[in-house]
């Protein structure tokens, strides 16, 4: 029986471990790029480098399901807190069929992306390209998937601080969902008591984005949501558009002075 995905992460994830534990055709998706032209070895290398690049990383939550595993990790990058969600699926023999990574906190996410871009010169420039996007329309159309608790706290995938209680948290959630459009929810079932991992894909005017969240519910509904996103370029697009829409209202503590906006990478 292959080693569990949790044990691979706890021992310090390596590309060799991923490739050895993977079934034929296993897919490895780092959060730093979604370019489809990577070889299997390059994809495994980026995923391992991204994960081990988070300092003082520790698994804080683990969810298991039928042939699926979800891990929440916390750590830091150059002193900035960051969280990572890893979703893994396996075949009937326990071999990995897919591993997908999601990160939050835009500036440390950017640091991990920039390190990978500098370190792996065999990865083609196309993997780091940032596509031009149409201007943000500013349209606001919040469509919650869950009832919100009055104590709702939202740990955004792109902000430096969480937002709460419900009126502000739901406003930020509403703008975020307006930026990435209609959500296509995965059937992945990872529940544990009052907590679950949810995973969906969206589209930022032609640029795909995926978000995984650890959600906690109480009697009043969704009370806590901690979200991580992928790929990096989509996370920066959301960051820039939320900053333009809500930067004045939220204030500078929610953003990073050194983090360039999306257009700075074109």
N, C-alpha and C positions, 0 to 999 in steps of 0.2 A: 504494500500500500504506500503510495507517495506520501511525503510529509504534508501536514496541514499547511494551508496558506498562512495561518497565524504564526506557526513555528518558523516559516521562512522569513516573515517580517521581523519577528523577535530576534532572530539570529543575525539580522543585517542583510537586507535583500540584495542579491546579486543577479546580474544577467544570466550567469551560468546556472544558478538555482532555478530561475524562472524557466529557462529553456529546458532544463532537465525535468522539471515537474510538469511541463506542458504536454498536452496531447498533440498529435499531428494537427497542424492548422490552428493552434492556439493563438489568440490575438492579444497583444499587449498594448495598452493605450495610455501613454504618459499624458499628463495634463499640459505639458509645456508646448505641445504642437498637435494638430490633428491632420497634418499632411499625410495623404494616403500612400505616398511613394516610399515610405521607410521599409527596409527589410525587417524580417522578424528579429534578427539579431540587433539591429539598430533600435527598434522599438523597445526590446527588453532592456537594452543598455540605458536608454533615456529614462525608462520607468524606474529602474534600480537607482540611477544617479539622482533623480528627483527625490525619491523616497529617503535615501540615506543622506541627502543634502540637508534635511531638516535636523537641526541639532537638538539634543536632549529629547528626542522623539520617544513617545510612549503610547501604547494602545490604551485608550481610556474607555472604549466601549466595543463590544463584539456582538454581532448579530449572526445567527446561523439559520439557514433554511434548507430546503431540499436542494442539494447540489449547489448551494450558494452561501457565500459568507460576506459579511460587511464589517469593516473595521473603521473606527474613528481613532485617529492619532492626533496628539497635540505636541507641539514643540515650538522651536523658534528658528529664525534665520537672521543672523546678524543682530540679535537682540530683539527682533520684532516677533511677537506671537503669531503662529500660523497653525491651522488645522488642516488635516488631510483625511479624506474618505477614500478607502480602497474597496472596490466591489469585485469579487472573484466568483466565477462559476466553474464547476467541475463536471466531468463525465461520470458514468456509472462506476468507473474504476478509481475515481478520486483524482484523476489528472486534470490540471487546469485547462479550461477551454477559453477563458477570457479573464483578463484583469484590467480594470479601468480605474484611473486615478482622478480625483477632484481635489482642488485646493481652494482655500479662502485667504483673505487679506492680500490686497493687490500688490503692495510694494514688495513684501517678501516673496510672493509668487513671481513677480518680475525678476527679482534677484536670482531665483532658481532657474528661470528661463534664460537669463543672460549668461549664467554660468555654463549651462548646457550648450548654448550657442557658441561660446568661446572654447569649450573643452573638446567638442566632437567635430573635428574638421572634416570627417568623412560624411557628415550629414549635409545634403545639398542645401543651398541657400533658400530654395523654395519652401523648405520646412519652417523657415522663420519669417516668411513673407506675411505682411499685413494687408489685407485687401481694402480698397477704398469702399466706404459705405455711403449710402445716401444720407442726407442730413436728417437728424432726428425731427420727427413731426411734432413732438411734444404731446401727442395724443395720450389721454389718460382714460383707461377703461379697466378698472379693477374687477376681477372675477374670481373671488376666493373659492378654493376647492374645499375648504373646511370652515366650520364655525370657529370664530376667534374668542378666546377667553379675554375678559377685561384686563388680565395680567399679562397678555401676550408680550413676549420678548423675541425679537428677530435678530439673530446673529447673521448678518448679511455676508454673502460670499465676497463682497468687494469693499466693505467699509472697515474702518479701524476699530470702531466700537459698536456694541449692540445697541439697538433702539427699542425703547419701551416707554410707557405701557401701550395698550392697544391702539389708541388714536394715532400716535406717531408711527408705531410699528406697522400698522395696517396701511398707513399712507405710503411708507417706503416700499412695502411689499407691492402695493398697487402700482406704483411707478415702475418698479422692477418688472412686474409682469407685463406692463404696457410696453416696455422696451423690447422684451424678448418674445412677445406675441403669444399665440395659442400654445398650450402645453400638451405634449403627447406623453402620458404617463406610462412607465414601464410596468409590466406585470410582476416584476421581482417582488417576492413576498418575504420581508425580513422584519418581523414583529417580535417584541418582547415586552409583555405587560402593557404599560401605558406609553411605550416608546416604539418607534418604527423608523426604518429608513425608507424614504421615498426618492424616486429617481425619475426625472423627466427630461425631455428635449424641447427646445424652442428654436426660434429663428429671429436674428436681429437684422431684419431687412436684407436677407440673403446670406448672412453669416450664421451657421449653426452654433448653438450653445447647448450644453447639457448641465444639469444641476442635480446634485444629490444632497439630501437633507436628513439629519436626524431630528425627528419630531416627537414632542412629548405632549400628551393630552391630559386634561383633567375633566371634571364634571361639566365645565363650561365650554369645553372645546379645545382647540389648539392653544397651548400656553407657552410653548417654547419651540423655536425652530432654528437650527444651526445649519447653514447651507454652505456647500463648497461647489465650485463650478469648474468647467473645462470647455474648450482649451483656453490657453492664456490670452490669446488675441480677443476672444469673445469676452473674457472677464474684464479686460481693459476697456473694451467698448461699453460694457455696462457701467463700469466705474465712471467713465467720462460723461456718459449721458445722465447718470444720476447726479453727478457733481454739478453739471450744468443746470439740471432741473431743481435740485434741492440743496445745493452747496451753501447758499446764503441762509436758508432756513435751518439747516443742521449745524453749520459752523465748521471752522477749520479742524476741530478735534477729530472729526470723522474721516478726514482725508490725510494724504501724505504730501507734504510740500515738495518732496523730491520726485514724486511719481509723475512722469509726463502723461498728458492726455493721449488718447488714441491717435489723433492726427499727427502727433510728434513722431510716430513710428512709420508713417507713410513714405 
